[in-house]
């Protein structure tokens, strides 16, 4: 269990869920008062989530903003469950290649991209 004030991956997932909801619903997802009410179980964001009009994205957001942090999925679980629906098939290919670039020096990245994406 995280100590008071410690940041966790579940917090990042919650934030990402809010950003995705804002992008697809075209409105702010939570204002401060709604967020505080949501934490107290006095606000239901389903009305906002339904504005997304895509059941796959709605499910993704719902899972990401679950009130209980330990019941939120991980980034990996969302990538796997959303493959082919939320994330296009080519996303896996791009994700693997971009992830491999993170551990390379700048010159290595250029050589890798040149060799693999001619």
C-alpha positions as CSV (number, residue, x, y, z in Angstrom):
1,X,0.0,0.0,0.0
2,X,1.4,3.4,-1.0
3,X,2.3,5.8,1.8
4,X,0.6,9.2,2.1
5,X,1.4,11.4,-0.8
6,X,3.2,8.7,-2.8
7,X,2.4,8.6,-6.5
8,X,1.3,5.3,-8.0
9,X,0.7,4.0,-11.5
10,X,-3.0,3.7,-10.7
11,X,-3.0,7.5,-10.4
12,X,-1.5,7.8,-13.8
13,X,-4.2,5.5,-15.2
14,X,-6.9,7.6,-13.6
15,X,-5.5,10.8,-15.2
16,X,-5.2,9.1,-18.6
17,X,-8.8,8.0,-18.3
18,X,-9.8,11.6,-17.7
19,X,-7.8,12.9,-20.6
20,X,-9.3,10.2,-23.0
21,X,-12.8,11.1,-21.7
22,X,-12.2,14.8,-22.4
23,X,-10.9,14.1,-25.9
24,X,-13.8,11.9,-26.9
25,X,-16.6,13.7,-25.1
26,X,-15.4,17.1,-26.1
27,X,-15.9,18.6,-22.7
28,X,-14.0,18.8,-19.4
29,X,-14.5,15.5,-17.6
30,X,-14.3,16.4,-14.0
31,X,-14.2,19.9,-12.5
32,X,-12.9,20.1,-8.9
33,X,-16.3,19.9,-7.3
34,X,-17.3,16.9,-9.4
35,X,-14.0,15.1,-8.6
36,X,-14.4,15.7,-4.9
37,X,-18.0,14.4,-5.1
38,X,-16.9,11.4,-7.1
39,X,-14.4,10.5,-4.4
40,X,-17.3,10.6,-1.9
41,X,-19.5,8.5,-4.2
42,X,-21.8,11.5,-4.7
43,X,-21.2,12.0,-8.4
44,X,-21.7,9.5,-11.2
45,X,-19.7,10.3,-14.4
46,X,-21.7,7.9,-16.6
47,X,-23.6,10.9,-18.1
48,X,-20.4,12.3,-19.4
49,X,-19.0,8.9,-20.4
50,X,-22.1,8.2,-22.5
51,X,-21.3,11.3,-24.6
52,X,-18.3,9.4,-26.0
53,X,-20.6,7.3,-28.2
54,X,-18.1,4.5,-28.6
55,X,-18.7,1.5,-26.4
56,X,-15.1,0.4,-26.5
57,X,-13.8,3.8,-25.4
58,X,-16.5,4.1,-22.8
59,X,-15.4,0.8,-21.3
60,X,-11.8,1.9,-21.4
61,X,-12.5,5.1,-19.6
62,X,-14.8,3.4,-17.0
63,X,-12.0,0.9,-16.2
64,X,-9.4,3.6,-15.9
65,X,-11.3,5.9,-13.6
66,X,-12.6,3.1,-11.2
67,X,-13.0,4.7,-7.8
68,X,-10.9,1.9,-6.2
69,X,-7.3,2.3,-7.4
70,X,-6.5,-1.4,-6.9
71,X,-9.4,-2.2,-9.3
72,X,-8.1,-0.1,-12.1
73,X,-6.3,-2.0,-14.8
74,X,-2.6,-1.5,-15.7
75,X,-1.4,0.2,-18.9
76,X,-0.5,-3.2,-20.2
77,X,-3.9,-4.7,-19.5
78,X,-5.6,-1.8,-21.3
79,X,-3.3,-2.2,-24.3
80,X,-4.1,-5.9,-24.5
81,X,-7.9,-5.6,-23.9
82,X,-8.2,-2.7,-26.4
83,X,-6.2,-4.4,-29.2
84,X,-8.2,-4.3,-32.4
85,X,-10.9,-2.2,-30.9
86,X,-9.6,0.9,-29.1
87,X,-6.2,0.5,-30.5
88,X,-5.8,-0.3,-34.2
89,X,-4.0,-3.5,-35.1
90,X,-0.9,-1.5,-36.3
91,X,-0.6,0.0,-32.8
92,X,1.1,-3.1,-31.4
93,X,3.7,-2.8,-34.1
94,X,4.3,0.9,-33.5
95,X,4.3,0.4,-29.7
96,X,7.0,-2.3,-29.8
97,X,9.2,-0.3,-32.1
98,X,8.8,3.0,-30.2
99,X,9.4,1.3,-26.9
100,X,12.6,-0.2,-28.1
101,X,13.8,3.3,-29.0
102,X,13.6,4.4,-25.4
103,X,16.7,2.4,-24.4
104,X,18.9,3.5,-27.3
105,X,21.4,6.4,-27.7
106,X,20.5,9.0,-30.3
107,X,22.8,7.7,-33.0
108,X,21.5,4.1,-32.4
109,X,17.9,5.4,-32.8
110,X,18.7,7.0,-36.2
111,X,20.4,3.8,-37.4
112,X,17.5,1.7,-36.2
113,X,14.9,3.8,-37.9
114,X,16.9,3.9,-41.1
115,X,17.3,0.1,-41.1
116,X,13.7,-0.7,-40.2
117,X,11.7,2.0,-41.9
118,X,13.4,2.6,-45.2
